[in-house]
Amino acid sequence: MLYPFKFEPILKEIIWGGDEICRFKNLHPERRGIGESWEISHVKGNVSVVANGELKGKSLEELIETYGKRLMGKTASATFPLLVKFIDARDALSVQVHPNDELAQKRHHSPGKTEMWYVIKAAPGAYLYSGFSQAITPGQYLKSLEDNTFINYLQRHEVKPGDVFFLPAGRVHAIGAGCFIAEIQQTSDITYRIYDYNRKDAQGHPRELHTESAKDAIDYRVYPDCNRSYAPEPNGIRTLVSCPYFTACLIESDRDATVLVTGSNDSFSIYICMEGQACLTDSGGGRTEIRQGETVLFPAENPAKEIRTEGKSRILKTNV
């Protein structure tokens, strides 16, 4: 029976990156300017490598080729469907949009990109953009970029730890400075950059924008529910997002507690520890420790059945 997998983090040094990720994940030596840690990835050129157990050193791609449905469940395919990240924004990220499956397949022979954010930490006054605050047409979109007023059309949300945002493909969005976020998304690295505050890259050149490509990818409608509200369930499990691509649940405790989790052979499950620590018991009776900053993939054939939290803890669980 396959055991739960931890992977080597893929650290991304990015112009807007901060210095929180290495501390959060207890990585040494600490590195500054790390904007993202790709926790589980099957993106070409950025494929995760197993960090634990007898299969240490094997890539996620090798696991899929060798174990197929044993690892992924009944939806097994040649590509792992989810990409999991931590994001640390010292400065604001560009305003961007991702294409849906149909457009991404047509243009890039790739899936689209629907995603969600869970705010782990937020500096005072931290904010992000998600969706439009007022109706806008494609023509107004182009004109607002010309006259530098596009940002005025966006919904700005001040954020705090625990906030959840669901971002279906087509929704314009941007992470603001001071946000530390866990992201769950479709396996796709296709991003159309719309607006970048007139910033320059490391060589002093304006960063590339994808104005025309984005025009056909944007969902111009106004939505009132960009920020997902939910009632906390201390020492229990709460569904945050359920969509065709993934379901995400929050397991949150304020003390030592035992939480039973549902697992089946239909899908793998991913557990992302955002605070504290816990011990997960799988269906074979094995135990896996998880600490803040760690991510664990439980194979479909060996799902977790029970989580024993140790004190205050927050864990995201996701599966397809």
Order of alpha helices (4+ residues) and beta strands (2+ residues): beta-beta-alpha-beta-beta-beta-alpha-alpha-beta-beta-alpha-beta-beta-alpha-beta-beta-beta-beta-beta-alpha-beta-beta-beta-beta-beta-beta-beta-beta
